[in-house]
Amino acid sequence: MSRRKLVLNLPLCLALIFAGSFALTVIMFKLQATEAEKIEQCMRESGYAIFALNFLPIFITMTFLFFLCGNLVIAGGTTSFLVILFSVTNRLKTLYRFDPFVPWDIALGAEVLSISKSFSPKLLTFIIAGFLSIIAVTAAGFAFIKNTKIGVPLRAACAACAFAAAAACNGTIMSDMELNAELPLIGNEYNRVDQFNSKGFIYEFIYVFNSGKIIKPKDYDAKAVEREMRAWEAAGDADAGEKRPHLFLILAEGFSEIPMNPVFSFPSDNPMENYKKLKSEGASGFIVTPSIGGGTADTEFDALTGVSSRNFRGSAYSYSLIVKKMNALPRIMAKAGYFTEAIHPGYPWFYNRSNVLPLLGFENFISSDDFPNAPTKGMYITEEASYERLVEEFENHLASGDDRPYFGFLITIQNHGPYFGKYRDGLTFGFDYDAPFSAKSLNELANYFYGVNDMDDELGKFAEYLQGMSEPAVFAYFGDHLPAIGDEIYDIALEGDELTRLYETPYLVWANDSARPIALDGFADKMSSFFFGASIAESLGVSQKDPFFSFINDLKRSVPIILEDNYFAGDGVSRKNGGGAYDEKVSIYDNWAYYRVFESVD
């Protein structure tokens, strides 16, 4: 006996497409990783234009699919599956990586899927159950619903109209920079998470796709760059003088001076004790990184290449720009006679490090694949295991008979966010506070401080190890970005200029007694992250081996911080590009950085 189906005519189908698109838009906003109050505030301030901008792509997509295939259930089920899949992915990537789901992530499937390794079994079960429910509802629709047949000519004409509407929207409102800038924003305009949360995932996803293009600097002239390059070329190799010190460059995951804020006190152990002691013995200050709460590879890129990743926001990720050999800190160090090695206890394919790091000049790269049975804390390989491997590799180099000084680059990972409940075995850090923190913030801080304490312990032990050597040695320690914690903590614990305070992470350069003649006075108190590697090269007397590094070390003395639209001169005053005394120098830098990435031949 055949089952009778509910038959829907064309007007009713279109009404259901409108209602379904409206419901999916609401679900999309509900799935965003931010407070509902903030979304509602942006909606009201925009006159609900934000809702319309996110509704329209869903409605057009469902309408197009309906007329293309002639089946309401297929159109609704496919659109629902994609919208919810992308929205859930955006929520989870934002929560676990403090970075939204962007178009090029689709081509980086393995990287995105790697986040799922951080999920609890309960969360994975919930996600799988949700998508099985969508499939079940779609199957039920096939069983009980059908729409009246639409003639092929009408379907083709309507599908063509929907496609034309999509193209028109994409070429106008979905790529309009002025419209995007006028929409309400809660947070920092340079924080992609704030942009997505304020303006809606679907709209911002499409806008990023349309605006994600790398543009040459205004009045770019390769010949002028080459003339500048010749002017900065060294007359010859630097005089090596005494034996060069071994160099250890340590990029510390989520490291910040938040625990040093006076609103916090520690009744027993201070999680920054060793760091504060070492600060008094070396050079220290802050770097202004390109990202907030995530984007480790962007800070790596900046420090190693001297090129600002802020200049290439349209790229998938900064390391994707490197497709050929490039003069960078490791290659410059190799030219100065160093053995170069990078160590990161994370996946080798993440951010394409396994291919990129050798192109930058590292002779060897050690990844999580080379850490069999390594201990973990908070889902990641421990700080202790990371430093032990660095020391092991260094001692193997010394024992090998290779008389070249050692340059080791360690990228730590243990204290990676998210921090709420991170150390699930109950390992947290006790502290007192004098501020109105929420329960969620206190949980994040307790877990974050626990990880910082581990970082501080290992930093102290490593400095003690180097101090006990007769070999001259220097380490440069710096944070990749602020930890991915709530805005409430940022607002209470971070001070400074609004343009930079959410991007400032500490750095520390320290030398053992055997290396003390080294000059540690060339570091700015606060500087853009792309100046850091060149500053290290200068302190070791090797920056003149590369004219670009020589140029940016000179630039740093007059313009230590360069952002997208502003720069800070040595007087600490922010100036808009195009209206300051140092515009020409900044323009030369922008042109040379572009040349360095796209036209320079090693």
C-alpha positions in Angstrom: 0.0 0.0 0.0 1.6 3.3 -1.1 2.0 6.1 1.5 0.2 9.3 0.7 2.5 12.4 0.7 1.8 16.0 1.5 1.9 17.8 -1.8 3.1 21.4 -1.8 2.4 23.9 -4.6 4.9 26.5 -5.8 3.8 29.5 -3.7 3.9 27.3 -0.5 7.3 26.0 -1.4 8.7 29.6 -1.8 7.1 30.5 1.5 8.7 27.5 3.2 12.1 28.4 1.6 11.8 31.9 3.1 10.8 30.6 6.5 13.5 27.9 6.4 16.1 30.5 5.5 15.0 32.7 8.3 15.2 29.9 10.8 18.7 28.8 9.5 19.9 32.4 9.9 18.7 32.4 13.5 20.4 29.1 14.2 23.6 30.4 12.6 23.6 33.4 15.0 22.8 31.1 17.9 25.8 29.0 17.1 28.3 31.9 17.1 30.8 31.8 19.9 29.8 35.0 21.6 27.2 36.3 24.0 23.6 36.7 22.6 23.5 40.3 24.0 26.4 41.4 21.8 24.7 39.9 18.7 21.4 41.6 19.5 23.2 45.0 20.1 24.9 44.8 16.7 21.6 43.9 15.1 19.8 46.8 16.6 22.5 49.3 15.8 22.6 48.2 12.2 18.8 48.5 11.8 18.8 44.7 11.4 20.9 45.0 8.2 23.3 42.5 9.7 20.5 39.9 9.9 19.5 40.7 6.3 23.1 40.3 5.0 23.3 36.9 6.6 19.8 35.8 5.6 20.2 36.7 1.9 22.9 34.2 0.9 21.0 31.4 2.6 17.7 32.3 0.9 19.3 32.7 -2.5 21.2 29.4 -2.1 18.1 27.4 -1.1 16.0 29.0 -3.9 18.7 28.3 -6.5 18.9 24.6 -5.4 15.1 24.3 -5.4 14.8 25.4 -9.0 17.9 23.6 -10.1 16.8 20.2 -8.8 13.0 20.8 -8.6 12.8 19.2 -5.1 12.1 21.2 -1.9 13.5 18.5 0.4 16.8 18.3 -1.4 17.2 22.1 -1.5 16.2 22.5 2.1 18.2 19.5 3.4 21.4 20.4 1.5 21.3 24.1 2.5 20.6 23.2 6.1 23.4 20.7 6.3 25.9 23.1 4.9 24.9 26.1 7.0 24.9 24.2 10.2 28.1 22.3 9.3 29.9 25.6 8.6 28.4 27.3 11.6 29.4 24.6 14.0 32.9 24.5 12.5 33.1 28.2 12.9 32.0 28.0 16.5 34.4 25.2 17.4 37.4 26.8 15.6 36.7 30.1 17.3 36.5 28.4 20.7 39.5 26.1 20.3 41.8 28.2 18.1 40.5 31.7 18.7 40.2 32.1 14.9 37.0 31.9 12.8 36.3 29.5 10.0 37.4 31.3 6.8 37.1 30.2 3.1 40.6 28.9 2.7 40.1 26.5 5.6 38.1 24.4 3.2 41.4 23.7 1.4 43.1 22.9 4.8 40.8 20.1 5.8 43.4 18.2 7.8 44.3 21.3 9.8 40.7 22.1 10.6 39.8 18.4 11.5 42.8 18.3 13.8 40.9 20.5 16.2 38.5 17.6 16.8 41.3 15.8 18.6 40.7 18.4 21.4 37.0 17.5 21.8 35.7 15.5 24.7 33.8 12.3 23.9 30.6 14.0 25.1 31.0 16.9 22.6 31.9 14.6 19.7 28.8 12.5 20.5 26.6 15.6 20.5 28.0 16.9 17.2 27.5 13.5 15.5 24.0 13.2 16.9 23.1 16.7 15.6 24.1 15.9 12.1 22.4 12.5 12.1 19.3 14.3 13.2 19.5 16.6 10.1 19.9 13.5 7.9 16.9 11.9 9.6 14.7 14.9 9.2 15.7 15.1 5.5 14.9 11.4 5.0 11.5 12.0 6.7 10.9 14.8 4.3 11.5 12.5 1.3 9.0 10.0 2.8 6.2 12.4 3.6 6.5 15.5 1.4 6.7 16.3 -2.2 6.2 19.4 -4.3 4.2 19.9 -7.5 6.3 19.3 -10.6 7.6 22.5 -12.2 8.3 22.7 -15.9 11.9 22.7 -17.0 11.7 26.0 -18.8 10.4 27.8 -15.7 12.9 26.0 -13.4 15.8 27.0 -15.7 14.7 30.6 -15.9 14.2 30.9 -12.1 17.5 29.1 -11.4 19.2 31.6 -13.7 17.6 34.5 -11.9 18.7 33.2 -8.5 22.2 32.7 -9.8 22.2 36.2 -11.3 20.9 37.6 -7.9 23.8 35.8 -6.2 26.4 37.2 -8.5 24.9 40.7 -8.2 24.9 40.5 -4.4 28.4 39.1 -4.3 29.7 41.9 -6.5 28.0 44.6 -4.5 26.9 44.4 -0.9 29.0 41.3 -0.1 32.2 42.9 -1.2 31.5 46.5 -0.3 34.4 47.7 2.0 32.6 50.9 3.0 29.5 49.0 4.0 31.5 46.5 6.0 33.4 49.3 7.8 30.0 51.0 8.7 28.5 48.0 10.3 28.5 47.9 14.1 31.5 46.2 15.7 32.0 45.2 19.3 35.7 44.7 20.0 38.8 45.4 18.0 38.6 46.2 14.2 41.7 44.2 13.5 40.5 41.1 15.4 38.9 38.7 12.9 36.9 36.9 15.7 35.3 40.2 16.7 34.4 41.0 13.1 32.8 37.6 12.6 30.9 37.7 15.9 29.6 41.2 15.4 28.6 41.0 11.7 27.5 37.4 11.4 29.4 34.4 10.3 27.8 33.8 6.8 28.2 37.5 5.7 31.7 37.9 7.0 32.8 34.5 5.5 31.7 35.7 2.1 33.2 39.2 2.6 36.5 37.7 3.6 36.5 35.6 0.5 35.8 38.6 -1.7 38.3 40.9 0.1 41.0 38.3 0.7 43.3 39.5 -2.0 46.9 40.5 -1.7 47.4 44.0 -3.1 50.6 45.6 -4.2 51.7 48.6 -2.1 50.6 51.9 -3.6 53.2 53.2 -6.2 55.1 49.9 -5.9 58.4 50.0 -7.9 60.6 46.9 -7.9 63.5 48.9 -9.5 63.3 51.4 -6.6 63.5 48.5 -4.1 66.5 47.1 -5.9 68.2 50.5 -5.7 67.5 50.7 -2.0 68.8 47.1 -1.6 72.1 48.0 -3.2 72.4 51.0 -0.9 72.2 48.8 2.1 74.3 45.9 0.9 77.3 45.3 3.2 80.8 45.8 1.8 81.6 42.2 2.9 81.0 39.6 5.5 80.9 40.7 9.1 84.0 40.1 11.1 83.3 37.0 13.2 85.6 38.1 16.0 85.4 35.8 19.0 83.4 32.6 18.7 79.8 33.4 18.1 77.4 32.3 20.9 74.9 29.5 20.5 71.4 31.0 20.0 68.1 29.6 21.3 65.0 31.3 20.0 62.0 30.2 22.0 58.4 31.0 21.0 56.3 30.5 24.1 52.6 29.6 23.5 50.2 32.1 24.9 52.9 33.7 27.1 52.0 37.1 28.6 52.6 39.2 31.7 48.9 39.0 32.8 50.0 37.2 36.1 52.1 40.3 36.9 49.1 42.6 37.0 48.7 44.0 40.5 45.1 42.7 40.7 46.6 39.3 41.2 48.6 37.9 44.1 49.9 34.5 44.8 50.0 33.1 48.3 52.5 30.4 47.6 54.4 30.0 44.3 54.6 33.0 41.9 54.2 31.7 38.3 56.5 34.3 36.9 59.3 34.1 39.5 62.1 33.0 37.2 61.0 35.2 34.3 61.1 38.3 36.6 64.6 37.4 37.8 65.9 36.8 34.2 64.3 40.1 33.1 66.6 42.0 35.5 69.6 40.3 33.9 68.9 40.8 30.2 67.0 42.9 27.7 63.3 42.8 27.8 60.2 44.6 26.5 57.2 43.9 24.3 56.5 43.0 20.8 53.3 43.9 19.0 52.1 40.7 17.3 49.7 40.5 14.4 47.0 38.4 16.1 45.0 38.1 19.3 44.6 34.7 21.0 45.8 32.7 18.0 47.9 32.9 14.9 51.2 31.5 16.2 52.5 31.0 12.7 52.0 34.7 11.9 54.2 35.7 14.7 56.7 33.1 13.6 56.6 34.5 10.1 57.2 38.0 11.3 60.1 37.2 13.6 61.9 34.9 11.2 61.4 36.9 7.9 61.3 40.6 9.0 58.2 40.9 6.9 55.0 42.0 8.5 52.1 39.5 8.1 49.8 42.5 8.6 50.7 43.5 5.1 49.3 40.3 3.7 45.9 39.8 5.6 44.5 38.6 2.3 46.6 35.4 2.4 45.2 32.1 3.7 47.9 32.2 6.4 51.3 33.9 6.2 53.3 30.7 5.7 51.3 30.1 2.6 53.2 33.0 1.0 56.5 31.0 1.2 56.8 28.8 -1.8 60.5 29.2 -2.5 63.7 29.7 -0.6 63.7 33.0 1.3 66.3 35.0 3.1 65.2 34.8 6.7 66.8 34.7 10.1 67.8 30.9 9.9 69.3 31.4 6.4 71.2 34.5 7.6 72.4 32.6 10.6 73.5 29.7 8.4 75.5 32.2 6.3 77.2 33.4 9.5 78.3 29.8 10.2 75.5 28.4 12.3 73.8 25.0 12.3 70.1 25.7 12.2 67.3 23.5 13.6 63.6 24.0 14.5 61.6 22.0 17.1 57.8 22.0 17.5 56.0 19.3 19.3 52.9 19.8 17.0 51.9 18.3 13.7 54.5 18.8 11.0 51.8 19.6 8.4 50.1 22.3 10.5 50.6 25.6 8.8 52.8 23.6 6.3 55.7 24.0 8.6 57.4 20.8 7.3 57.8 22.5 3.9 58.1 26.1 4.9 60.8 25.9 7.7 63.4 24.4 5.4 62.7 27.1 2.8 63.5 29.7 5.5 66.9 28.0 6.1 66.4 25.4 8.8 68.6 22.4 8.2 66.4 20.1 10.4 62.9 20.2 11.7 61.7 18.0 14.6 57.9 17.7 15.1 55.4 15.7 17.2 56.2 12.7 14.9 59.6 12.7 16.6 58.2 12.7 20.1 57.1 9.1 20.6 55.3 8.4 23.8 55.9 12.0 25.0 54.0 13.1 28.2 51.1 15.5 27.7 49.3 18.0 29.9 46.1 19.8 28.9 46.0 17.8 25.6 49.5 18.8 24.4 53.1 17.7 24.8 54.5 19.1 27.9 56.8 22.1 28.3 59.3 19.9 30.1 59.5 17.3 27.3 59.9 20.2 24.8 62.9 21.7 26.6 64.4 18.3 27.2 64.4 17.6 23.5 66.0 21.0 22.8 68.8 20.2 25.2 69.2 16.7 23.8 69.5 18.1 20.2 71.9 20.7 21.3 74.2 18.2 23.1 74.0 15.8 20.2 75.2 18.7 18.0 78.1 19.4 20.3 79.0 15.7 20.5 78.9 15.3 16.7 82.2 17.2 16.2 80.4 19.9 14.1 82.2 23.0 15.3 79.5 25.4 14.1 77.5 27.3 16.7 74.0 26.0 17.2 70.8 27.9 16.4 67.8 26.2 17.8 64.2 27.5 17.4 61.7 25.9 19.8 58.0 26.5 19.5 56.2 25.3 22.6 52.6 24.1 22.8 51.6 22.9 26.2 49.7 26.0 27.4 47.6 26.3 24.2 44.0 27.3 24.8 41.2 27.0 25.4 41.8 27.4 29.1 38.4 26.7 30.6 38.8 23.3 32.3 42.0 22.8 30.3 43.9 20.8 32.9 41.2 18.3 33.4 43.0 16.3 36.0 42.3 19.1 38.5 45.7 20.7 38.1 45.2 24.4 38.5 47.0 27.3 40.2 45.9 29.1 43.3 45.8 32.9 43.4 44.0 35.8 45.0 42.5 38.7 43.1 41.1 42.1 43.6 38.7 42.5 40.7 35.1 41.4 39.8 35.9 38.3 37.7 33.2 35.9 36.7 33.3 32.2 37.6 34.2 31.4 34.0 37.1 33.9 34.0 38.4 32.6 37.3 38.4 29.1 35.9 40.3 30.2 32.8 42.9 32.2 34.9 43.5 29.2 37.2 44.2 26.9 34.3 46.2 29.5 32.4 48.4 30.4 35.5 49.0 26.7 36.0 50.5 26.4 32.5 52.5 29.7 32.9 54.0 28.2 36.0 55.2 25.2 34.1 56.6 27.6 31.4 58.4 29.6 34.1 59.8 26.5 35.7 61.3 25.2 32.4 62.6 28.7 31.5 64.4 28.9 34.9 65.9 25.4 34.5 67.0 26.2 31.0 68.8 29.4 32.0 70.5 27.5 34.8 71.6 24.9 32.3 73.1 27.5 30.0 74.7 29.3 32.9 76.6 26.2 33.9 78.2 25.9 30.4 81.6 27.3 29.4 80.2 27.7 25.9 78.7 31.2 25.2 75.0 31.0 24.8 72.0 33.4 24.3 68.3 32.8 24.4 65.6 35.0 23.0 62.2 34.2 24.6 58.9 35.7 23.3 55.1 35.2 23.4 53.3 34.4 20.2 50.0 36.1 21.1 47.9 36.8 24.1 46.1 33.8 25.6 42.6 33.1 24.2 40.7 34.1 27.3 37.6 36.2 27.8 37.3 39.9 27.1 36.5 40.5 30.8 40.1 39.5 31.6 41.6 41.6 28.8 39.6 44.6 30.0 40.7 44.3 33.6 44.3 43.0 33.3 45.6 44.7 30.2 46.5 48.4 29.9 48.0 50.6 27.2 47.2 52.1 23.9 43.9 50.8 22.4 45.6 50.1 19.0 48.2 47.8 20.6 47.3 46.6 24.0 45.6 43.4 22.8 48.6 42.5 20.7 51.5 43.1 23.1 53.4 40.1 24.3 56.7 40.1 26.3 60.1 39.3 25.1 63.3 38.5 27.0 66.9 38.2 25.6 69.4 36.7 28.1 73.0 35.7 27.8 75.1 33.5 30.0 78.3 34.8 31.6 80.4 33.3 28.8 78.5 35.4 26.2 78.2 38.6 28.3 80.3 40.8 25.9 77.3 40.5 23.5 75.4 43.8 23.0 71.9 43.6 24.3 71.1 47.3 24.0 69.7 47.3 20.4 66.3 46.1 21.4 63.4 48.6 21.5 61.2 48.6 24.6 58.2 48.0 22.4 58.4 47.1 18.7 56.5 45.3 16.0 57.1 41.5 16.0 58.8 41.7 12.6 61.6 43.7 14.1 62.5 41.0 16.6 64.5 38.5 14.5 66.5 41.3 12.9 67.2 42.8 16.4 68.6 39.4 17.4 70.8 39.2 14.3 72.1 42.7 15.0 73.0 41.8 18.6 75.0 38.9 17.3 76.7 41.0 14.6 75.2 39.2 11.6 72.4 41.4 10.4 74.7 43.1 7.9 74.8 39.8 6.0 71.3 40.8 4.7 70.5 44.3 3.4 66.8 44.0 4.3 67.7 43.2 8.0 70.1 46.1 8.1 67.4 48.4 6.7 64.7 47.3 9.2 67.1 47.6 12.1 67.7 51.2 11.1 63.9 51.7 10.6 63.2 50.4 14.1 65.1 53.2 15.7 62.7 55.8 14.2 59.5 53.9 13.7 59.4 50.9 16.1 55.7 49.9 15.6 54.0 49.7 12.2 50.3 48.6 12.0 48.0 48.4 9.0 47.0 52.1 9.0 49.0 53.6 11.7 52.6 53.7 13.0 54.3 54.8 16.2 57.5 56.8 16.0 60.1 56.7 18.7 58.1 59.3 20.7 55.3 56.8 21.2 52.8 58.9 19.3 50.5 57.2 16.8 50.4 58.6 13.3 48.1 57.8 10.4 49.9 56.6 7.3 50.0 59.5 4.9 50.2 62.2 7.5 53.5 61.8 9.3 57.2 62.6 9.0 58.2 58.9 8.5 55.8 58.1 5.7 58.6 57.6 3.2 60.5 55.1 5.4 57.3 53.2 6.0 56.6 53.2 2.3 60.0 51.8 1.5 59.5 49.1 4.1 56.1 48.1 2.6 57.6 48.0 -0.9 60.6 46.0 0.1 58.5 43.5 2.2 56.3 42.9 -0.9 59.4 42.5 -3.1 61.0 40.1 -0.5 58.0 37.8 -0.6 57.1 37.8 -4.3 60.1 38.9 -6.4 63.3 38.4 -4.4 65.5 35.6 -5.7 67.7 33.9 -3.1 
